[in-house]
Amino acid sequence: MTLLITVFAALITTILWYFRKNDHAQLGMLCFMYWGAAIMWLVDAIFEYVDLQEAYFSPALEDMVNDAFLGLSVVALGMILWLVRLLVKDPLGTVKTALRKA
């Protein structure tokens, strides 16, 4: 479930990044974070399959809920890191302008 959630997040951000003409939002970094997480979960799934064999394809409901929560947590953490970086870099100068007005 973690692999599925992070792959969907990576695909969505990659599509958004690809079709944007200007990358002021710096979606490229978010893409790389999600693809890195997806590769990490893919390696984890391979090793778990080697360990469990056929039992890998019939997980318990509790394990699926835990994996889904972990996957959503990873996606949320990636979004938080991306937002912090975006606010610090401030490519359009909106934070700087808002602070000068205050």
N, C-alpha and C positions, 0 to 999 in steps of 0.2 A: 504494500500500500504506500509506503514511503517513496519507493521508486516511481510508482505511477503518479503520485501527486507532484513530485519534483520534476518529472519529465513533462507533465502538462504545464507547469509553471515555466519551465525552460522554453517550451514550444511557444507559448503565448507571448512571452517577453521577446523571443527571437523574432517572431512575426511582427510585433509592434516596432521593434528596433529596425527591422529591414525596410519597412514601408514608411518610416519617418524620413523626411528629406533632411532635416537638421536634427542633430542629436544633443540638443540643449539639456534634455532630461537625463542624458548619460545612461541610456538603457543598456549599452554594451556591457558595462560592469555588472549589471543585474543578470544579464544573460550568462556571463561567465560564471557567476556565483551559482546560478541554478544548474547550469550544465555540469559544473564541478560536483555539486551535491548529487546530481543524477548519476554521474559516473561512480561516485562513492557508493551509492545505494545499489548500483548494478554489481559492483564487485562484492558487496555484502550479500546480495541475493545469490550470486554464483557460489560463494562459499557456504551459504546456508543450504542451498540445494545439494551440494556435495555431501553435506553432513546429514541431511534429513531424507534425501531421495524422494520417494513418492509422498511422504507426509508433508512435504513442502507445499503441495498443491491443495491441501485441505487444512488450513489453519483454523484454530479456534476463534470464536467471535471476539473474545477478550483480546487476543493477539492482534486481530485486525483493527479493533478500535484503538489499541495502543499505538500501532503502526500509523494509523491515520492521524492521530493526535501528534505524533512525532513529525510526520510529514508536513502537517499544517504549521507546526512550530518552526520547522526549518524554513518554510516559505515566509512566514511572518518575520523571522529574524533576518532573513535576506532583505526583505523590504525595509526593515528598520535601519539596517546598515547602509542600504542604498540611499534612504532619505537623509540620514545624518551626513553622508558624503556629499549629497546634492546640496544640502544647506551650507556645509562648510565651503565647498567650491563656489557656489552661487554663480553659475555661468551667466545668468541674465542680469545680475546685480539687484535683484528684487529685495533681498534681505538687507543689503547695504543701504538701499534707498529707504526702506522702512525704518531702519535704525537712525538714519539721518533726520527723518521727519519727527522722530520722538524726542 
